């Protein structure tokens, strides 16, 4: 089978190349899947390149997401021919992942592919879109409704931001998309954003802990100074779903927005999410993410393109969603 193999030499240098390897090298799992499509996330860029502390052992097959058809299973929940999707569970990091024609994983890590979604569409969604849906669901669970005002999406042209923008717009929200790339404005408007907010408007913290109440909700993929600034702009009782740290892991904020405006900061984890939440999120994706908008996000790729794409995503140079055709 063909796979992207990442190797580390005796001097610690990392290299990645497409190789033909024997299927017997796959890890021991309960379900073998013929992988049809995968995608590229920030973590994939780390695992293809510097590792970021995520890869434990080399040689390694990255790919934290994949979708395909069950080939064999020792677990009664899955049978040959079943369509499945996998995100998270440290697959592609500590366990061989989806950048190969076959993957062997634990049955608990899989989710049946919802009706109405192809494996290609599922990987246009991937971890990024799955995380975006979890963020929207968390905001809804905390009372966010379309008639309450604008919802902010930071890092809007990235993977999470693109899907969040499309979902929110489809649900009737007015979406303000934050981006540092002016050339993505038309792309974001095509996804449904009603306003484009230049990144520099929110990039720096200010001394005042509270500003004018502006946002009814926020999906934040940036963190750092921008998240601190946004917290002081949230409407009374509004929530921010924190999904990323592209702008840094620190949070130079005060507790004032929480105490005086009842703002909620919601942490969104997609890696270890329980099965029931995964099924709910994927069902919502199939229902609430417009397929025409999803198609507009797709950048097609093959296994051979992955080393370059891994470098690009670490530099913030990937727009929308990469779908890797493994077959």
N, C-alpha and C positions, 0 to 999 in steps of 0.2 A: 504494500500500500504506500501511497505518497503522503508525506508529512513534512511540515516545517520543523526542522530540528535546530534547536538552539544549543550551542556547545560553548564550554569554557576551557581554554587551554591552560597549560601549567603556569603561564604568566598572568592569568586572570582575564585575558582578553575574551570578549564575547563575540560569537559569530552566529549567523542564522542562515540556513540554506534549505531548499526543498530536496528531500532525499527519498529514495525507495527503501523502505524498511520492512522487516517481517512482522506480521500481525502478532506473533508470539511475544513481542516486546511490550504490548499493551499491558497496563496494570490489571490486577485481578479485580474484577467487578462483577455485578450480577446481570448487567444488561449491556450487550454490544449493539451499538448504533452505527448504521451506515450514515455518515455525516453528509448532508447535502449543502448546507450553508452555515457560515459563521459571520462574524463581524469584527470590528476593531474598536476597542475602548481604550481609555487612558492606561488602565492596568495592563492591557495587552502590549502597549508601547513599552512599558517598563519591562515586561517579561521577555519581549523580543530583544530588547537592548540591555540596559544596565542592570535590570533585575529588580531594583528598588527594594531589595530584601524580601521580595515575594517568592522567588524561585528558590527552592531548598536544594534540589539536586539536579545535576547535569549528566548526560544530555536530557533535554526537556522539550516537550511539545506544548506551546502556549495555546491560547484560545479559551477565554473564560465563558464564552457562549457558543452554543451550537444547536442546530435543529436538523432532524433527519428521521430515518425509518428504523425501527427496531429490527435487528437481524437475528438475535437470539436472546433469550432471557431465562434465568433460573428463578425469577420472581413472578408469581401468578398475576400481578397487576399489569404486566406488559407481555404482549405476544408478538411474534414476528409480523411485520406489516404495520404495526401501530406507529403513528406519527407522534413525535415527542419533541420537547424543547427543554433545554437546560441553561440556566444562568446561576452564577454564584457557587456556593459551597467550596470555594477555593480551587475549583477545577480550573486548569490552565495556569495555576500558581503552584500549589503543592501536589497536584494530581495532573496527569497528562490531559490536555484539553482538546479543543475542537479544530485545531489547524491540522487535521489529518483526515484521510478518507474513512477512518473508523475510530470510534472511541468506546472505551469500556468503563462504565461507571456504576455507582450504587443506585439501585432502583429508587430510593428515597429522594434522590436529587432531581429526578425527572418530573415533568408535568406533561399531561396529555396536551397535544396541540389543539387549541379551541377550534371548533367549526368555523369556517369562514376565513381562516388564516392559512396561508401557504407557509412552507418552511422558509421561503425567501422573505415573505412579509414579516415572519417572526424574527428574523435576524436583522431586518431593517429596524425593528423595535429593539431587540437585544436587551442587555443589562441597562443601557441608557434609557430606553423607552419604558422598560419595566419599572425602573427607579422613578421616572417621571410620573407614571401612573400611580405608584405608591404615594408620591408627594401630593398629587391632586386628591387622592382618596383621603389622606390625612387632613388636608385643609378642609375638605367637605365634612369630615367627621367632627371637625372643630367649628362647624357652623358657617363656613364660607358659602355665599350664594351669589349668583350673577348680578343681582340688583344692588349689591353693596358698594360697587365701585370698581376701579381698575385693579387688576392683578399684575404684579411685577414678576418678570422672569429674567434673572440675571444669567449671563453666559448664554444668551438666547439662541445664538447660531450654532452652538455645540450640540452634541448628541442628546443629552438630557433636555436642554433648553428647547431644541427644535420640536421634540415630541410633546413636551409640556405645552408649548405655544399652540400646537395644532389641536391638542385635546381640549385645552381651556377654551379656545376660540369656538370649537365645535359644540361645546357645552353652553355657549352663550355669554362667555365672559369677555370683557374688554381687556385685552392683553397689551401691556407695555413691555417691549423687549429691550433689554440692555445688551449692547454689543460695542466692542472696541474696533470693529471692522465695518466702516461705513458702507463698503461694497456689498454687505449682506442685507442691506435694508430692504431691497425688493424681494429677496428670498424670504425674509421674515414676514413681510406683508402678505406674501403669497400663502404663508402658513396660517395667516389670520391675525397677526399682530396689528393693532389699531394705532400704535404709537411706537416710535423708535427712540430710545433714550441713549445718548452717547455715553460710553463708559466713564469718560472723564467727569461727568456730572455727579457721579456717585463714588469715584475712586478714592477720595480722601475723607478721613474723618474730620469732624468739626468739634469745637469745644462745647457746643450746646448739646445736651443729652437728648433733647426732644426738638423736632422740627414740626412743620405743618403736617397734620394727618392726611396722608396721600393715598396709601395703598390698602386695599381690602384683603390682600393676601399676597404671598410671595413664594415662588419656587427659586431657591438660591443655590446656584452651582459654583459660587465664587468663594464665599467665606471671607475671612480677613477683614480689612478695612471697609470693604463694601457692605458686608453683612452688618457690621457695627453701625454704619451710617443708615442702612435701610431700617434697622430696628427702631430708630428714632423717628421714622417717617410713617410707621404703621398706624392705621386707624385703631380706635379703641376696641380692644378685644380681638383684634385680628391676629393671624398666625403666619409665621414664616416656616416653610419646610426646608431644612438645610440638607442638601444632597451632595455637596462637593466642596473642594478647597483649592480651586484653581488659583485663587488670589492669596492663599496662605492659610495655615492651620491656626494661627493666633486669632484672638477675638478682642480687640481693644475697645470694649464696650462698657457701659455702666448698667446697673440693674434698674435704672429709672424707668425705661419703657415697660418693664415687667410690672413694676410697682404702681406706676401712675396711670398706665393705659391698659394694663392687663394683657399685654402682648404675649403670645405663646411662641416659643422656639421649639420646633418639632424636629427631632433627629430622624433621618430616614436611612435605614440600613436595608440593602437588598441581598446581601451575601448569605446570611443565615436565616432569612425570612421563613416562617413556618409554611408548611404545604398549603394550608387552607387560605392564607393570605395570597399565596402565589396564584392559586386557581382563581380567586376572586379578581385579582389584578389582571390576569390574562383574559378572563372573560370580559372585563370592562374595556380592555384594549381592543378586543375584537368588535365590541359594540360602539365605542366612543371615539376611536381614532379613525378619521376619514382616510380611506385607502388611497384616494387621489393625492392627498397631502403627504401621505407616507411615501408614495412613489416619487414625489418631488424632492425628497430628502436623500434619495439613494445615490451613492457613488459605487458602481460595480468594481469588483476586484477579483484577482485570482491568488492562489497561494504564493506565486512568485513575486507578487506586488507587496507582500506583507512586510519585509524588512524596511522598505522605504516608507510605507504607511506608518509603521511603528515609530520611526523618527519624526514624521510629520505631526502625528497626534501629540507627541510630547512637546512640540513647538507651538501647539495651538493652531495648526495650519490645516486641520481637517474640518470641513463644513458638513453638517448633517450626519448621515449614517452610511458607513461603508458596509456593503454586503459582499461577502467573499463566497464565490462559487467554488465549492470543494470538488464537485463531481467532474 
